[in-house]
Amino acid sequence: MLEIRPTAIPEVLELEPRRFSDPRGFFGETFNRDRFREAGITIDWMQDNQSLSREPFTLRGLHFQAPPFAQDKLVRVLKGRVFDVAVDIREGSASFGQWVGRELSAEAFNQLLVPKGFAHGFLTLEADTEVLYKVSAPYSREHDRSIRWDDPAFAIDWPNGGNAPVLSDKDSEAPTLAEAGSPFSIGDLQT
């Protein structure tokens, strides 16, 4: 069983696989191709990526890859908690420039499906947080892009409690979406 919860942007979905608990702990299927397909999610996942963030309030993002290496992502937390964000950067979309965020945690066992055409990022809410995510295209340095985590056009309400986020050089130097432009258009992604 796979519970699917829509977000304010219909293409971004929160997923919660069923978990079976007993005195030893729990067991659950985090991905089952047939169950996903029954739910209408037919993405061909090709790679898994895992990150460890040592410090709370580590912010990774906002990232995406330009076509033809654009990536769908299925994000989940193995240890700790994150605030996970997807920003619609599809030119011509009714939700262009809007964002949705969800707290994902190992305890909640939930996941966020971030489709192509969205920038993705997360803020760790605990020390030593581990995140695992599936992607539908391989990494391509030439197509890797970032936009500012604090782009005023998005006004993302990061729950950092006034703490300065821990950023990579790449993320601290990223341009705004207006400066970078978007390689996505809603028409191209619907074909």
C-alpha positions, -999 to +999 in steps of 0.1 A: +000+000+000+012+034-009-005+066+004-002+095-019-009+130-007-011+159-032+005+193-025-005+228-035+014+221-068-003+190-082+028+176-099+047+174-065+035+145-044+041+134-008+043+096-006+041+074+024+048+037+020+032+013+044+053+003+073+050-029+093+062-027+129+069-054+156+091-056+187+122-059+165+116-026+146+098-022+112+099-033+076+086-013+046+089-011+008+102+023+000+099+017-037+080-010-057+078-003-094+045-021-099+028-003-070+041+030-082+028+023-117-006+013-103-006+048-087+003+064-121+040+071-113+058+056-143+092+072-139+122+051-149+145+055-119+182+050-129+203+061-099+203+065-061+222+093-044+228+096-007+240+126+014+251+131+050+249+166+065+268+168+098+254+201+110+217+212+116+206+239+093+227+227+064+210+238+032+215+220-001+199+237-030+182+249-050+194+224-076+182+210-109+197+197-142+189+212-175+175+191-204+184+166-218+196+155-183+166+169-164+158+147-134+128+136-115+136+130-079+121+108-052+135+121-018+135+104+016+153+107+049+172+077+063+183+095+095+171+128+110+147+154+096+147+179+067+125+206+053+123+196+016+113+222-010+103+220-047+101+253-067+082+253-100+106+268-126+086+258-157+080+289-179+043+291-187+031+270-158+002+283-137+024+278-106+056+292-120+078+306-092+057+289-065+071+265-040+059+237-017+077+223+013+073+193+035+091+180+065+105+146+057+119+124+084+131+089+091+104+086+117+075+097+095+088+074+066+075+099+040+089+109+007+086+138-018+083+133-055+099+163-073+093+162-111+114+176-139+110+213-142+114+219-105+143+232-085+149+211-054+165+218-020+164+208+016+174+222+050+185+197+077+167+201+110+190+178+130+227+169+131+239+139+111+210+138+088+211+113+059+190+118+027+186+092+000+170+101-034+163+084-066+169+102-099+156+095-134+188+108-152+225+105-145+245+134-131+259+157-158+283+185-147+275+204-179+238+205-171+240+209-133+224+242-122+217+261-090+195+290-081+197+310-048+180+294-018+169+328-007+158+342-041+133+369-031+110+360-060+102+327-042+102+339-005+107+304+008+099+302+045+128+281+056+124+269+092+159+278+102+149+297+134+170+327+125+202+306+121+224+312+091+224+281+069+255+261+063+261+264+025+285+251-001+304+277-022+283+266-052+250+274-033+262+306-017+272+319-051+242+308-071+222+333-091+186+342-088+162+325-112+157+359-130+195+361-135+199+325-145+167+319-165+149+286-168+156+259-194+121+245-189+088+254-205+055+238-196+049+229-232+082+210-236+076+189-205+040+179-215+050+163-248 
